[in-house]
């Protein structure tokens, strides 16, 4: 009698419906991966081996396999919501226990750790105080909310230090009618008036802010004076409107630097120039309190400047210093680098998210809560930066939706319902046959 086959069919259809129902229930779960039930036929063991007349005794569930296909990406308003586009899992830590997830809904806890809703901590590569990230053993990512310290002009660690400018000095200009003067002596604090040169004593001026070791901004003004020597200009400077005696741009305080151009208008003077600003003199004149290191010294580079027969123009004038800044926002790059944006307009790397991938993701142990753990079947994880090797790229302010196809799941549900009904009909038929045998006289 085929009761056993029909019963196994009922059990299999019931388990398939369980898997389908779980998929449907998690169709809105971020990072969820749909599963499929796999079945195999069952035959009775035979001491004499297989025969051509073997009849199966039903079916059984062989595996429930998750489909690690890509889910749709949906944007959010949280910059710490991160989606993976491609292979890999976020590597999470809880008291040293490592788990893995595709759910990238993260936020900061009270200690500055990046955590998910289950308070599992996201891991990655840490950044040092200067923002340098060195790949090593992943650690729990903790973001500092401390103010970014100021950097004095000329003290940055990049390829460019100091001030650099690119400008054109009008070759048609004439020598100023009034000679340049050094200005009055520095007044005792607080000063009532600040010195500024006579406009008739220079041809052109331009200014920018420079920063001392405490992050205080000072206005550095350059004055360009055409001389009687062909192609020659003198450059004077002062700070915060004080006497230019506080600024050493040439051979000594108050002395100018010289820019020499050839007949084609190309700068011939070797660059960079050096500048030294006596901040004590600046403070005395302006009456402000300042304990910054003095003098403030840095290079000035006018490489690329020209003397053409066209109006004065400053094409570029920049410096590398900045004041202190407060953390105002976060961004996560496609490579997993977390950058902090500060109120001083600067950005600094705070860490880098890592991803982990497995040779056999279906060997992972599903722990619930959208997390998996490593097993001997899955193999060891390959850990690295996003967008490297087989690892996907990240997108900030976005989440990966469940990859459940509701239409397909509902069709599968109808199919399994029919299978269940058919297996029930098989049992009903066998029962009718049994009843016929019982009724034989």
C-alpha positions as CSV (number, residue, x, y, z in Angstrom):
1,X,0.0,0.0,0.0
2,X,1.2,3.5,-0.9
3,X,0.4,5.2,2.5
4,X,4.1,5.8,3.1
5,X,4.6,7.5,-0.2
6,X,1.6,9.7,0.2
7,X,2.6,10.6,3.8
8,X,6.1,11.5,2.7
9,X,4.6,13.7,0.0
10,X,2.4,15.5,2.5
11,X,5.4,16.1,4.8
12,X,7.5,17.4,1.9
13,X,4.7,19.7,0.6
14,X,4.2,20.9,4.2
15,X,7.9,21.7,4.6
16,X,8.0,23.4,1.2
17,X,5.1,25.6,2.3
18,X,7.0,26.4,5.5
19,X,10.0,27.6,3.4
20,X,7.7,29.6,1.1
21,X,5.8,31.2,4.0
22,X,9.1,32.2,5.6
23,X,10.2,33.8,2.4
24,X,6.9,35.7,2.1
25,X,7.1,36.8,5.8
26,X,10.6,38.2,5.3
27,X,9.9,39.9,2.0
28,X,10.4,43.2,3.8
29,X,13.4,42.2,5.9
30,X,16.5,44.1,4.9
31,X,19.3,41.9,3.6
32,X,17.2,38.7,3.8
33,X,18.1,36.0,1.3
34,X,15.2,33.8,0.0
35,X,15.5,30.0,0.5
36,X,14.4,27.1,-1.6
37,X,13.5,23.5,-0.4
38,X,15.3,20.7,-2.2
39,X,13.9,17.2,-2.2
40,X,15.1,13.7,-3.1
41,X,13.4,10.4,-3.7
42,X,13.6,7.5,-1.3
43,X,14.1,3.9,-2.1
44,X,14.2,0.9,0.2
45,X,17.6,-0.7,0.8
46,X,18.1,-4.0,-0.9
47,X,20.7,-6.6,0.0
48,X,20.9,-7.8,-3.6
49,X,21.4,-4.4,-5.0
50,X,19.2,-2.3,-7.3
51,X,16.8,-3.9,-9.6
52,X,14.8,-2.8,-12.6
53,X,11.6,-3.3,-10.7
54,X,12.5,-1.0,-7.7
55,X,9.6,1.2,-6.6
56,X,10.3,4.2,-4.5
57,X,8.8,4.7,-1.0
58,X,8.4,8.5,-1.1
59,X,10.4,11.7,-0.9
60,X,12.4,13.5,1.8
61,X,13.8,17.0,2.4
62,X,17.5,17.0,1.4
63,X,18.4,20.7,2.0
64,X,17.0,24.1,2.4
65,X,19.3,26.3,0.3
66,X,19.4,30.1,0.5
67,X,19.8,32.1,-2.7
68,X,22.6,34.7,-2.2
69,X,21.5,36.8,-5.2
70,X,21.6,40.6,-5.2
71,X,18.6,42.4,-3.7
72,X,17.4,45.8,-4.9
73,X,19.1,48.9,-3.5
74,X,16.9,51.5,-1.9
75,X,18.2,54.9,-0.7
76,X,17.6,56.2,2.9
77,X,18.4,59.4,4.8
78,X,20.9,57.8,7.2
79,X,24.5,58.1,6.0
80,X,25.4,55.0,8.1
81,X,22.9,52.8,6.2
82,X,25.3,50.9,3.9
83,X,24.4,48.4,1.2
84,X,26.6,45.9,-0.5
85,X,26.4,45.7,-4.3
86,X,28.1,42.4,-5.1
87,X,29.6,39.6,-3.1
88,X,30.5,39.7,0.6
89,X,29.1,40.2,4.1
90,X,29.6,42.8,6.8
91,X,31.8,41.4,9.5
92,X,30.2,41.9,13.0
93,X,31.6,41.4,16.5
94,X,30.0,40.8,19.8
95,X,32.4,40.3,22.7
96,X,34.9,38.9,20.3
97,X,32.4,36.5,18.6
98,X,32.4,37.1,14.9
99,X,29.2,36.9,12.8
100,X,28.3,38.0,9.3
101,X,25.3,39.9,7.8
102,X,24.0,41.6,4.7
103,X,21.9,44.0,6.7
104,X,23.6,47.3,6.6
105,X,21.3,49.3,8.9
106,X,23.9,50.9,11.2
107,X,24.1,53.7,13.7
108,X,26.4,55.0,16.5
109,X,26.0,53.9,20.1
110,X,26.8,56.1,23.1
111,X,30.5,55.1,22.9
112,X,30.9,55.9,19.2
113,X,30.9,52.3,18.0
114,X,29.1,51.5,14.7
115,X,26.4,49.0,15.6
116,X,23.3,47.4,14.2
117,X,19.9,47.0,15.8
118,X,21.1,43.9,17.7
119,X,24.1,46.0,19.1
120,X,26.6,43.9,17.1
121,X,29.6,46.1,16.3
122,X,30.8,46.6,12.7
123,X,34.5,45.8,12.2
124,X,37.1,47.2,9.8
125,X,40.5,48.9,9.6
126,X,41.1,51.7,12.1
127,X,42.6,55.1,11.1
128,X,45.3,56.9,13.0
129,X,45.2,60.5,14.2
130,X,46.2,61.8,10.8
131,X,43.6,59.8,8.9
132,X,46.0,57.1,7.6
133,X,44.4,53.7,7.2
134,X,46.8,50.7,7.3
135,X,45.1,47.3,6.5
136,X,45.7,44.9,9.4
137,X,43.6,42.7,11.7
138,X,40.0,44.2,11.6
139,X,38.9,45.8,14.8
140,X,35.5,47.2,16.1
141,X,35.1,50.6,14.4
142,X,34.8,53.4,16.9
143,X,34.4,57.0,15.6
144,X,35.8,59.9,17.6
145,X,33.6,63.0,17.9
146,X,36.6,65.0,19.2
147,X,37.3,68.4,17.5
148,X,39.8,68.2,14.6
149,X,43.0,70.0,15.8
150,X,44.1,73.1,13.8
151,X,47.1,73.0,11.4
152,X,49.3,76.0,11.0
153,X,50.0,77.2,7.5
154,X,53.0,75.4,6.3
155,X,52.6,72.5,8.7
156,X,50.4,70.1,6.8
157,X,51.6,66.6,5.9
158,X,50.5,66.7,2.2
159,X,52.6,67.3,-0.9
160,X,52.0,71.1,-0.6
161,X,52.9,73.2,2.4
162,X,52.6,76.9,2.8
163,X,51.1,79.4,0.4
164,X,51.0,79.1,-3.4
165,X,49.6,81.5,-5.9
166,X,49.4,81.9,-9.6
167,X,48.7,85.5,-10.9
168,X,49.4,87.8,-13.8
169,X,51.1,91.2,-13.2
170,X,50.2,93.7,-15.9
171,X,53.3,94.6,-17.9
172,X,51.7,97.8,-19.0
173,X,51.8,99.3,-15.5
174,X,54.1,102.1,-14.6
175,X,56.2,102.6,-11.5
176,X,54.0,104.0,-8.6
177,X,54.3,107.7,-8.1
178,X,54.7,107.4,-4.3
179,X,57.5,105.4,-2.7
180,X,56.7,102.5,-0.5
181,X,57.0,103.2,3.3
182,X,57.3,100.7,6.1
183,X,54.5,102.2,8.1
184,X,54.5,103.5,11.7
185,X,56.0,101.7,14.6
186,X,53.9,99.1,16.3
187,X,51.5,100.7,18.7
188,X,50.9,99.5,22.2
189,X,47.8,97.4,22.7
190,X,45.0,98.1,22.3
191,X,45.7,99.9,19.0
192,X,43.3,102.6,17.9
193,X,44.2,102.5,14.3
194,X,45.9,100.0,12.0
195,X,48.4,100.9,9.3
196,X,47.7,100.4,5.6
197,X,49.9,101.5,2.7
198,X,49.1,104.4,0.5
199,X,47.3,103.1,-2.6
200,X,49.6,105.2,-4.8
201,X,52.6,103.3,-3.5
202,X,51.7,99.9,-5.1
203,X,50.2,98.6,-8.3
204,X,48.2,95.5,-7.1
205,X,47.3,93.7,-3.9
206,X,45.7,90.4,-3.0
207,X,45.0,88.7,0.3
208,X,44.2,85.4,2.0
209,X,43.8,83.9,5.5
210,X,46.7,82.0,7.1
211,X,46.5,80.1,10.4
212,X,48.8,80.0,13.4
213,X,49.4,77.0,15.7
214,X,46.1,77.6,17.6
215,X,44.0,77.9,14.5
216,X,43.6,81.6,14.7
217,X,43.1,83.2,11.2
218,X,45.3,86.1,10.2
219,X,44.8,88.1,7.0
220,X,48.0,88.1,5.0
221,X,48.1,90.8,2.3
222,X,50.6,90.9,-0.6
223,X,51.4,94.2,-2.3
224,X,53.1,94.2,-5.7
225,X,55.2,97.2,-6.7
226,X,56.6,97.6,-10.2
227,X,60.2,98.9,-10.2
228,X,62.2,100.9,-12.8
229,X,64.1,97.7,-13.7
230,X,62.6,95.9,-16.7
231,X,60.5,92.9,-15.7
232,X,61.0,93.4,-12.0
233,X,58.4,93.6,-9.2
234,X,58.8,93.9,-5.5
235,X,56.5,92.1,-3.1
236,X,55.7,93.5,0.3
237,X,53.4,91.9,2.9
238,X,51.6,92.7,6.1
239,X,49.4,90.8,8.5
240,X,46.1,91.9,10.0
241,X,46.7,95.5,8.9
242,X,49.8,95.9,11.1
243,X,53.1,97.4,10.0
244,X,54.9,95.3,7.5
245,X,57.9,95.3,9.9
246,X,56.3,92.2,11.5
247,X,56.7,90.3,8.2
248,X,60.0,89.0,6.8
249,X,59.5,88.2,3.1
250,X,62.9,89.2,1.9
251,X,66.4,89.7,3.4
252,X,64.9,91.1,6.7
253,X,61.9,92.5,8.4
254,X,60.2,95.0,6.1
255,X,62.3,94.2,3.1
256,X,60.6,93.0,0.0
257,X,61.0,89.9,-2.1
258,X,61.8,90.4,-5.8
259,X,60.1,88.8,-8.7
260,X,61.9,88.9,-12.0
261,X,60.3,88.1,-15.3
262,X,62.0,87.7,-18.7
263,X,60.9,89.3,-22.0
264,X,58.3,86.5,-22.6
265,X,56.7,87.3,-19.3
266,X,57.9,84.1,-17.6
267,X,58.9,84.1,-14.0
268,X,62.7,83.7,-13.5
269,X,63.0,84.0,-9.7
270,X,63.7,80.7,-8.0
271,X,60.7,79.4,-5.9
272,X,59.7,79.0,-3.2
273,X,60.2,82.1,-1.2
274,X,60.2,82.0,2.6
275,X,58.2,84.1,4.9
276,X,58.3,84.7,8.6
277,X,55.6,86.5,10.6
278,X,56.3,87.9,14.0
279,X,53.0,87.1,15.7
280,X,54.0,88.9,18.9
281,X,54.1,92.1,16.9
282,X,50.7,91.3,15.4
283,X,49.2,90.7,18.8
284,X,50.7,93.9,20.2
285,X,49.3,96.0,17.4
286,X,45.8,94.4,17.4
287,X,45.3,94.1,21.1
288,X,44.3,90.4,21.0
289,X,45.5,87.6,23.2
290,X,47.5,84.9,21.3
291,X,49.7,82.2,22.8
292,X,50.4,80.7,19.4
293,X,54.0,79.8,18.4
294,X,55.9,82.6,16.9
295,X,57.2,83.3,14.4
296,X,54.9,81.7,11.9
297,X,57.1,80.6,9.0
298,X,56.3,78.9,5.8
299,X,57.1,78.9,2.0
300,X,55.5,81.1,-0.6
301,X,55.4,79.7,-4.1
302,X,54.4,81.9,-7.1
303,X,55.4,79.3,-9.7
304,X,53.5,79.8,-13.0
305,X,52.9,83.5,-12.4
306,X,53.3,85.7,-15.5
307,X,53.9,89.3,-16.5
308,X,51.7,89.7,-19.7
309,X,50.1,92.8,-21.2
310,X,46.7,92.0,-19.7
311,X,44.9,93.1,-16.6
312,X,46.0,92.0,-13.1
313,X,44.4,88.7,-12.1
314,X,44.8,86.1,-9.3
315,X,44.2,82.7,-10.9
316,X,45.0,80.8,-7.7
317,X,45.9,81.7,-4.2
318,X,45.7,79.0,-1.5
319,X,47.3,77.8,1.7
320,X,47.4,74.5,3.6
321,X,46.4,75.6,7.1
322,X,43.0,75.5,8.8
323,X,41.4,76.2,12.1
324,X,39.9,73.6,14.5
325,X,36.7,71.9,13.4
326,X,33.8,70.0,14.9
327,X,32.4,66.8,13.3
328,X,29.4,67.8,11.3
329,X,28.7,64.7,9.1
330,X,29.8,61.3,7.9
331,X,30.1,59.7,4.5
332,X,31.0,56.1,3.5
333,X,32.8,55.6,0.1
334,X,32.4,52.8,-2.3
335,X,35.7,51.4,-0.9
336,X,34.3,51.4,2.6
337,X,36.3,54.4,3.8
338,X,34.4,56.4,6.5
339,X,35.2,60.1,6.2
340,X,34.3,62.7,8.8
341,X,33.3,66.1,7.5
342,X,34.2,69.0,9.8
343,X,33.0,72.5,10.3
344,X,36.3,73.9,9.1
345,X,35.7,72.5,5.7
346,X,38.1,69.6,6.1
347,X,37.6,65.9,5.8
348,X,39.5,63.1,7.6
349,X,39.4,59.3,7.3
350,X,38.0,57.7,10.4
351,X,38.2,54.1,9.4
352,X,37.4,51.6,6.7
353,X,34.7,48.9,6.6
354,X,35.8,45.5,5.6
355,X,33.8,42.7,3.9
356,X,34.1,38.9,4.2
357,X,33.3,36.3,1.6
358,X,33.1,32.5,1.6
359,X,33.7,29.8,-1.0
360,X,30.4,28.2,0.0
361,X,28.0,30.7,1.5
362,X,25.3,28.0,1.8
363,X,27.5,26.4,4.4
364,X,27.0,29.3,6.8
365,X,25.0,28.6,9.9
366,X,21.9,30.8,10.0
367,X,21.6,32.2,13.5
368,X,18.5,34.3,12.9
369,X,18.4,38.1,13.2
370,X,19.9,38.4,9.7
371,X,23.3,37.0,10.8
372,X,25.3,33.9,9.9
373,X,28.3,32.3,11.5
374,X,31.2,30.4,9.9
375,X,31.2,26.6,9.8
376,X,33.5,23.9,8.5
377,X,31.3,23.6,5.5
378,X,31.4,27.3,4.5
379,X,35.2,27.5,4.7
380,X,37.2,30.3,6.2
381,X,36.3,33.9,5.3
382,X,38.3,36.0,2.9
383,X,38.5,39.4,4.5
384,X,39.4,42.6,2.6
385,X,38.4,46.1,1.6
386,X,35.3,46.5,-0.5
387,X,35.7,46.6,-4.3
388,X,38.7,44.3,-4.1
389,X,38.9,40.7,-5.3
390,X,35.4,39.1,-5.2
391,X,34.1,41.6,-2.8
392,X,31.4,44.1,-3.8
393,X,31.2,47.8,-3.5
394,X,29.4,49.8,-0.9
395,X,26.8,52.5,-1.2
396,X,26.2,55.0,1.6
397,X,22.7,56.0,2.7
398,X,21.2,52.9,1.1
399,X,20.0,49.5,2.1
400,X,19.8,46.2,0.3
401,X,16.2,44.9,0.2
402,X,15.2,41.3,0.5
403,X,15.7,39.3,-2.7
404,X,12.3,37.5,-2.3
405,X,10.3,37.5,-5.5
406,X,6.7,37.7,-4.1
407,X,5.1,36.8,-7.5
408,X,7.2,33.6,-7.8
409,X,6.6,32.7,-4.2
410,X,2.9,32.9,-4.5
411,X,3.0,30.8,-7.6
412,X,5.1,28.3,-5.7
413,X,2.6,28.3,-2.9
414,X,-0.2,27.4,-5.3
415,X,2.0,24.6,-6.7
416,X,2.7,23.1,-3.3
417,X,-0.9,23.4,-2.3
418,X,-1.8,21.3,-5.4
419,X,1.0,18.8,-4.5
420,X,-0.4,18.5,-1.0
421,X,-3.9,17.9,-2.3
422,X,-2.6,15.3,-4.8
423,X,-0.8,13.4,-2.0
424,X,-3.8,13.6,0.2
425,X,-5.8,12.1,-2.7
426,X,-3.2,9.3,-3.0
427,X,-3.8,8.4,0.6
428,X,-7.5,8.6,0.1
429,X,-7.3,6.2,-2.8
430,X,-5.2,3.7,-0.9
431,X,-7.7,3.9,1.9
432,X,-10.5,3.1,-0.5
433,X,-8.6,0.1,-1.8
434,X,-7.9,-1.1,1.7
435,X,-11.6,-0.8,2.6
436,X,-12.4,-2.9,-0.5
437,X,-10.0,-5.6,0.7
438,X,-11.5,-5.6,4.2
439,X,-15.0,-6.0,2.8
440,X,-14.1,-9.1,0.8
441,X,-16.0,-12.2,2.0
